[in-house]
Amino acid sequence: MFGGKTGTGSLTVTIENGRDGELLWRFFKTMGDGIATSTDDLIERMIKRWREISLIQSRQ
């Protein structure tokens, strides 16, 4: 396996009210160079972070 920089990635998740489209919750995360060894790893790390934060929010 070859290693190298993966570049950057960003993830935005929004939850909106289905009746009127009002924004209820928004999550935005960016990660930069060197945080992951592959594109797949970068995506997995972003999704994991989103899951952690969404669980914390749902418990409040």
Secondary structure, 3 states (H helix, E strand, C coil): CCCCCCCCEEEEEEEECCCCCCEEEEEEEEECCCCCCCHHHHHHHHHHHHHHHHHHHHHC
